[in-house]
Amino acid sequence: MAPGQLSLAVSNEQPMRLEAAFDCAPGELVALVGPSGSGKTSLLRSIAGLLRSASLRGRIAVGDDCWFDSGKGINLPPQARHVGLVFQHYALFPHLTALENVAIGTHGSGNGNGNGNGTGDAQRYAALFERLGLLGLEQRRPAQLSGGQQQRVALARALARQPRVLLLDEPFSAVDAPARQALYRELASLRASLSTPMVLVTHDLAEARRLADRVVILDAGRSLQTGTPAHVFASPRNARVAELVGIQNHFRGRFHKDQPGWGRLAWGSDVDTQVQLRVIDKDKIDDGAAVTWVVAGEGIDVAADSPVGGLQNRLRCELLELLALGETSLCTLRPQGLRQEWVTLNLPTAQLRGMGLVRGGWLQLTIAPEAVHIMPLRPELPAAASPAVTQAM
């Protein structure tokens, strides 16, 4: 294991079922992404030593230091783990000043009273307050601070412990957009200067894309896929991961090998009206295999209807539904010849107006072969209730 790297592999039965594993290198930010109840916060609590469960099994270590090993009976208490934890709702003490809230996180290091009066502590706190834009606010209580300032105090408290791991539990969800952008900048600045593993819990996919080096997709306590945001969001391992990363629906079809490096995807349930899509063959799917597939939004092109036909992966589609949502409109399209399949796109309203599109009209949809991601159709995967392709524009 690399020096300072966080490594986790745990399982649990009660109170939260867990079966997860990931690592986080020094200076790396890993985002835990998943729906409510997926185990994100429970994993943070297990790292911090706050998850009290007799059924917890596995190992948690930072570098060569083992914090938890059920097989060896090792389970360090929270105060011995040197973790900095930033809670979603700050968890500041309302009767203490900002400085006292930061100092209490170090358990009174320096002078033993937690007020930060020791010379070394005072200098360290002053540097933290300056670094996080909190100078002049030391004697204010939480009620006298804005949401963004409270969040900075909570971050300063976590950093005051000089943590070996920094844990962030949805730290930006309770602040407004301007404060959130400022906090993003602070986090980016911290990452540039701290060699500390950082684990972020978030339900915001855009936030995970923007901030994380890698994401861990969680569902019902299980880690389903780990990788860079670009890879996981464009190439989900299975239909459930595709749903969790924002591709709400998917298609089914049958894959056929073609010339070397290329394949053909038969789309549609009616053999007489199946659409054939040209796709890239990565030599991971057997010829004739039943598959499920999704497409990256940036690989979809929409144009006005025209008599030009026969182009690769170009489909003529009827506009079944058009719902204006301000700058974007939700469109439901049905490819010509496919009676039981449809496509859902979020398109700029101005673009639709420029094309003169109305309900019942027709347009051209082109799917880039490299944007199609094909997955084996496993028996345990749930059937798609309403197959669609989702495009974010």
C-alpha positions as CSV (number, residue, x, y, z in Angstrom):
1,M,0.0,0.0,0.0
2,A,1.3,3.5,-0.8
3,P,2.3,5.6,2.2
4,G,-0.7,7.5,3.5
5,Q,-3.2,5.7,1.3
6,L,-6.7,5.0,2.7
7,S,-7.7,1.4,2.0
8,L,-11.2,0.0,2.9
9,A,-12.8,-3.3,2.5
10,V,-15.8,-4.0,4.8
11,S,-19.0,-5.9,5.2
12,N,-21.8,-5.5,7.7
13,E,-25.2,-6.8,8.5
14,Q,-26.7,-4.4,11.0
15,P,-27.8,-1.6,11.3
16,M,-26.8,-1.0,7.7
17,R,-25.9,-3.8,5.3
18,L,-22.6,-3.1,3.7
19,E,-20.3,-4.8,1.2
20,A,-17.9,-2.2,-0.1
21,A,-14.3,-1.7,-1.0
22,F,-12.3,1.2,-2.3
23,D,-9.0,3.0,-1.7
24,C,-8.0,6.7,-1.8
25,A,-4.5,7.9,-2.4
26,P,-2.9,10.9,-0.7
27,G,-4.2,14.1,-2.4
28,E,-6.9,12.2,-4.2
29,L,-10.6,12.9,-3.8
30,V,-13.0,10.0,-4.1
31,A,-16.7,10.6,-4.2
32,L,-19.3,8.1,-2.9
33,V,-22.4,8.4,-5.0
34,G,-25.7,6.7,-4.6
35,P,-29.3,7.1,-3.6
36,S,-30.5,7.8,-0.1
37,G,-30.0,4.7,2.1
38,S,-27.2,3.4,-0.1
39,G,-24.7,3.3,2.7
40,K,-22.6,6.4,1.9
41,T,-22.6,8.0,5.3
42,S,-22.3,4.5,7.0
43,L,-19.0,4.1,5.1
44,L,-17.8,7.4,6.4
45,R,-18.8,6.5,9.9
46,S,-16.9,3.2,9.6
47,I,-13.7,5.0,8.6
48,A,-14.1,7.5,11.5
49,G,-14.8,4.7,14.0
50,L,-18.3,5.9,14.7
51,L,-20.1,2.9,13.2
52,R,-20.7,0.8,16.2
53,S,-21.7,-2.6,14.9
54,A,-20.8,-6.1,16.2
55,S,-21.3,-7.5,12.7
56,L,-18.8,-5.2,11.0
57,R,-16.1,-7.2,9.3
58,G,-13.1,-6.4,7.1
59,R,-10.1,-4.0,7.3
60,I,-9.5,-0.2,7.2
61,A,-6.0,1.1,7.1
62,V,-4.1,4.3,6.3
63,G,-0.7,3.5,4.9
64,D,0.9,1.0,7.3
65,D,-1.4,1.9,10.2
66,C,-4.3,-0.4,10.7
67,W,-7.4,1.3,12.2
68,F,-9.7,-1.7,12.0
69,D,-9.2,-5.4,11.4
70,S,-11.9,-7.7,12.5
71,G,-9.7,-10.7,12.0
72,K,-7.0,-9.4,14.4
73,G,-9.4,-7.7,16.8
74,I,-8.1,-4.2,16.0
75,N,-10.6,-1.4,16.3
76,L,-9.1,2.0,17.2
77,P,-11.5,4.5,18.9
78,P,-12.4,7.7,16.9
79,Q,-10.0,9.9,18.8
80,A,-7.1,7.7,17.8
81,R,-7.8,7.7,14.1
82,H,-6.9,11.3,13.2
83,V,-9.9,11.8,11.0
84,G,-11.2,15.2,9.9
85,L,-15.0,15.0,9.5
86,V,-17.2,17.8,8.0
87,F,-20.9,17.1,8.5
88,Q,-23.7,18.2,6.2
89,H,-25.2,20.6,8.7
90,Y,-21.9,21.7,10.2
91,A,-22.5,20.4,13.8
92,L,-21.1,23.6,15.3
93,F,-21.7,24.3,19.0
94,P,-24.0,27.3,19.1
95,H,-22.7,28.7,22.4
96,L,-19.1,28.7,21.3
97,T,-17.3,31.2,19.1
98,A,-15.9,30.3,15.7
99,L,-12.4,30.0,17.3
100,E,-13.6,27.9,20.1
101,N,-15.4,25.6,17.7
102,V,-12.2,25.1,15.8
103,A,-10.1,24.6,18.9
104,I,-12.4,22.1,20.5
105,G,-11.7,19.8,17.5
106,T,-8.1,19.4,18.7
107,H,-9.2,18.4,22.2
108,G,-7.4,21.4,23.7
109,S,-4.0,20.6,22.3
110,G,-1.4,23.1,23.5
111,N,-2.8,24.3,26.8
112,G,-5.4,21.7,27.6
113,N,-8.4,24.1,27.8
114,G,-9.6,24.0,24.2
115,N,-9.5,27.8,23.8
116,G,-6.6,27.9,21.4
117,N,-4.5,30.2,23.7
118,G,-1.3,28.1,23.4
119,T,1.3,29.8,21.2
120,G,1.5,27.0,18.7
121,D,-2.3,26.5,18.6
122,A,-3.0,30.2,18.2
123,Q,-0.6,30.4,15.2
124,R,-2.1,27.4,13.6
125,Y,-5.7,28.6,14.1
126,A,-4.8,32.0,12.8
127,A,-3.3,30.5,9.6
128,L,-6.4,28.4,9.2
129,F,-8.7,31.4,9.6
130,E,-6.7,33.4,7.1
131,R,-6.5,30.5,4.6
132,L,-10.3,30.0,4.7
133,G,-11.2,33.6,4.6
134,L,-12.4,33.8,8.2
135,L,-10.2,36.5,9.6
136,G,-12.1,38.9,11.8
137,L,-14.8,36.3,12.5
138,E,-13.0,34.4,15.3
139,Q,-15.3,35.7,18.1
140,R,-18.6,35.3,16.3
141,R,-21.0,32.6,17.3
142,P,-22.5,30.3,14.6
143,A,-25.8,32.3,14.6
144,Q,-23.8,35.4,13.6
145,L,-22.3,33.6,10.5
146,S,-23.7,33.0,7.1
147,G,-24.1,29.4,5.9
148,G,-20.9,29.5,3.8
149,Q,-19.0,31.0,6.8
150,Q,-20.3,28.2,9.1
151,Q,-19.2,25.6,6.6
152,R,-15.7,27.2,6.5
153,V,-15.5,27.0,10.3
154,A,-16.5,23.4,10.1
155,L,-13.8,22.8,7.6
156,A,-11.3,24.6,9.7
157,R,-12.2,22.5,12.7
158,A,-11.6,19.3,10.6
159,L,-8.3,20.6,9.4
160,A,-7.1,21.8,12.8
161,R,-6.8,18.1,13.8
162,Q,-4.1,17.7,11.0
163,P,-6.1,14.7,9.8
164,R,-4.7,11.8,8.0
165,V,-8.0,11.4,6.2
166,L,-10.6,14.1,5.4
167,L,-14.2,13.0,5.3
168,L,-16.9,15.3,3.8
169,D,-20.5,14.3,4.3
170,E,-22.5,16.3,1.7
171,P,-20.8,19.5,2.9
172,F,-22.1,21.8,0.2
173,S,-25.8,20.8,0.1
174,A,-27.0,23.3,2.7
175,V,-25.4,26.4,1.2
176,D,-26.6,28.6,-1.7
177,A,-25.0,28.5,-5.1
178,P,-22.6,31.4,-4.7
179,A,-21.3,30.0,-1.4
180,R,-21.1,26.5,-3.0
181,Q,-18.9,27.8,-5.8
182,A,-16.6,29.5,-3.3
183,L,-16.3,26.3,-1.2
184,Y,-15.5,24.4,-4.4
185,R,-12.6,26.8,-4.9
186,E,-11.5,26.3,-1.3
187,L,-11.5,22.5,-1.7
188,A,-9.5,22.8,-4.9
189,S,-7.0,24.9,-3.2
190,L,-6.8,22.5,-0.3
191,R,-6.2,19.6,-2.6
192,A,-3.3,21.4,-4.2
193,S,-1.5,21.8,-0.8
194,L,-2.6,18.8,1.3
195,S,-1.4,15.3,0.8
196,T,-4.4,13.8,2.5
197,P,-6.9,11.3,1.2
198,M,-10.4,12.9,0.8
199,V,-13.7,11.1,0.7
200,L,-16.7,13.0,-0.3
201,V,-20.3,11.9,0.0
202,T,-22.6,13.5,-2.5
203,H,-25.9,12.8,-4.2
204,D,-25.2,15.4,-6.9
205,L,-23.8,13.8,-10.0
206,A,-22.6,17.1,-11.4
207,E,-20.7,17.8,-8.2
208,A,-19.1,14.4,-8.4
209,R,-18.1,15.0,-12.0
210,R,-16.6,18.4,-11.1
211,L,-14.7,17.5,-8.0
212,A,-13.8,13.8,-7.9
213,D,-10.7,12.0,-9.2
214,R,-12.7,8.8,-8.9
215,V,-16.3,7.8,-8.0
216,V,-17.6,4.8,-6.1
217,I,-21.2,4.0,-7.1
218,L,-23.1,2.6,-4.2
219,D,-26.5,0.8,-4.0
220,A,-28.0,-0.9,-1.0
221,G,-24.7,-0.8,0.8
222,R,-22.7,-2.4,-2.1
223,S,-20.0,-0.8,-4.2
224,L,-21.1,-1.5,-7.8
225,Q,-18.4,0.2,-9.8
226,T,-15.3,2.4,-9.2
227,G,-13.5,4.5,-11.7
228,T,-13.0,8.0,-13.0
229,P,-16.2,10.0,-13.5
230,A,-15.7,10.1,-17.2
231,H,-15.4,6.3,-17.5
232,V,-18.1,5.3,-15.0
233,F,-20.7,7.8,-16.4
234,A,-20.0,6.9,-20.0
235,S,-19.4,3.1,-19.5
236,P,-21.6,1.8,-16.6
237,R,-20.9,-1.8,-15.7
238,N,-24.6,-2.7,-15.7
239,A,-28.1,-1.3,-16.1
240,R,-28.4,-0.5,-12.4
241,V,-25.2,1.6,-12.5
242,A,-26.5,3.3,-15.7
243,E,-29.6,4.3,-13.8
244,L,-27.7,5.6,-10.8
245,V,-25.5,7.8,-12.8
246,G,-28.4,9.5,-14.5
247,I,-29.2,7.4,-17.5
248,Q,-32.6,6.6,-16.2
249,N,-33.6,4.2,-19.0
250,H,-31.8,1.9,-21.3
251,F,-32.5,-0.3,-24.4
252,R,-32.3,-3.9,-25.2
253,G,-31.1,-5.5,-28.4
254,R,-28.9,-8.2,-29.9
255,F,-25.2,-7.8,-30.8
256,H,-23.7,-9.2,-34.0
257,K,-20.1,-9.2,-34.9
258,D,-19.2,-7.6,-38.3
259,Q,-15.9,-6.8,-39.8
260,P,-12.9,-6.6,-37.4
261,G,-13.4,-3.8,-34.9
262,W,-17.0,-3.3,-35.8
263,G,-20.3,-4.7,-34.8
264,R,-24.0,-4.4,-35.5
265,L,-26.7,-3.8,-32.9
266,A,-30.2,-5.0,-33.7
267,W,-32.7,-2.7,-31.9
268,G,-36.3,-3.5,-31.6
269,S,-38.6,-6.3,-30.6
270,D,-40.2,-6.8,-34.0
271,V,-37.9,-8.7,-36.3
272,D,-39.5,-7.1,-39.4
273,T,-38.9,-3.6,-38.2
274,Q,-35.6,-3.8,-36.3
275,V,-33.2,-0.9,-36.6
276,Q,-29.6,-1.8,-37.2
277,L,-27.0,0.4,-35.6
278,R,-23.3,0.3,-36.4
279,V,-21.2,0.0,-33.2
280,I,-17.7,-0.5,-32.1
281,D,-16.7,-4.1,-31.3
282,K,-14.4,-4.2,-28.2
283,D,-14.3,-8.0,-28.5
284,K,-16.0,-8.4,-25.1
285,I,-19.5,-9.5,-26.3
286,D,-20.2,-12.8,-28.0
287,D,-21.7,-12.8,-31.5
288,G,-25.5,-13.0,-31.2
289,A,-25.6,-12.2,-27.5
290,A,-28.6,-10.4,-26.0
291,V,-27.5,-7.1,-24.6
292,T,-28.6,-3.9,-22.9
293,W,-27.2,-0.6,-24.0
294,V,-27.0,3.1,-23.3
295,V,-25.6,6.0,-25.2
296,A,-23.6,9.1,-24.0
297,G,-25.6,12.3,-24.5
298,E,-22.7,14.0,-26.3
299,G,-22.8,11.3,-28.9
300,I,-26.4,12.2,-30.0
301,D,-27.0,14.7,-32.8
302,V,-30.4,16.2,-33.6
303,A,-31.3,17.9,-36.9
304,A,-34.3,19.0,-38.8
305,D,-36.1,16.4,-40.9
306,S,-34.8,16.0,-44.4
307,P,-35.2,13.5,-47.3
308,V,-31.6,12.5,-46.9
309,G,-31.6,8.9,-45.7
310,G,-29.4,5.8,-45.5
311,L,-26.7,7.6,-43.4
312,Q,-24.9,5.6,-40.7
313,N,-27.0,5.4,-37.5
314,R,-29.3,8.2,-38.7
315,L,-32.9,7.7,-37.6
316,R,-36.1,9.5,-38.6
317,C,-38.1,10.1,-35.4
318,E,-41.6,11.4,-34.6
319,L,-41.9,13.9,-31.8
320,L,-44.5,12.3,-29.5
321,E,-44.2,14.8,-26.6
322,L,-42.8,18.2,-26.1
323,L,-42.7,19.7,-22.6
324,A,-41.1,23.1,-22.2
325,L,-39.0,23.5,-19.0
326,G,-37.6,27.0,-19.5
327,E,-34.3,26.9,-21.3
328,T,-34.7,23.2,-22.0
329,S,-37.6,21.0,-23.2
330,L,-38.3,17.4,-22.5
331,C,-38.9,15.6,-25.8
332,T,-40.1,12.0,-26.3
333,L,-39.3,10.6,-29.8
334,R,-40.2,7.4,-31.5
335,P,-37.9,6.1,-34.2
336,Q,-39.6,5.3,-37.4
337,G,-40.3,1.6,-37.7
338,L,-40.1,0.9,-33.9
339,R,-43.5,0.7,-32.4
340,Q,-42.5,-0.1,-28.8
341,E,-39.4,1.9,-28.4
342,W,-38.9,5.6,-27.7
343,V,-36.1,8.1,-27.0
344,T,-36.2,10.9,-24.3
345,L,-34.0,13.9,-24.9
346,N,-33.5,17.2,-23.0
347,L,-33.1,19.7,-25.8
348,P,-32.6,23.5,-25.8
349,T,-35.9,25.2,-26.3
350,A,-34.4,27.8,-28.6
351,Q,-33.1,25.0,-30.8
352,L,-36.5,23.4,-31.1
353,R,-38.1,26.7,-32.0
354,G,-35.5,27.4,-34.6
355,M,-36.3,24.0,-36.2
356,G,-40.0,24.8,-36.0
357,L,-40.7,21.6,-34.2
358,V,-44.2,20.9,-32.8
359,R,-45.8,17.7,-31.4
360,G,-46.4,15.2,-34.2
361,G,-43.5,16.6,-36.3
362,W,-40.4,14.7,-37.4
363,L,-36.7,15.2,-37.0
364,Q,-33.4,13.3,-37.6
365,L,-31.5,11.6,-34.8
366,T,-27.9,10.4,-35.3
367,I,-26.1,8.2,-32.8
368,A,-22.3,8.1,-33.0
369,P,-21.1,4.5,-33.0
370,E,-18.4,5.2,-30.3
371,A,-21.1,6.7,-28.0
372,V,-23.0,3.4,-27.7
373,H,-22.0,1.4,-24.6
374,I,-23.1,-2.2,-24.7
375,M,-23.5,-4.5,-21.6
376,P,-24.3,-8.2,-21.4
377,L,-28.0,-8.8,-20.6
378,R,-27.9,-10.7,-17.3
379,P,-31.0,-12.6,-16.0
380,E,-30.9,-10.7,-12.7
381,L,-31.2,-7.3,-14.3
382,P,-34.6,-5.7,-14.1
383,A,-36.5,-5.1,-17.2
384,A,-36.6,-1.5,-18.5
385,A,-40.0,0.0,-17.8
386,S,-39.7,2.6,-20.5
387,P,-36.6,2.3,-22.8
388,A,-35.1,5.7,-23.6
389,V,-31.9,7.5,-24.3
390,T,-31.2,10.6,-22.1
391,Q,-29.2,13.5,-23.4
392,A,-28.0,16.4,-21.2
393,M,-27.3,19.5,-23.2
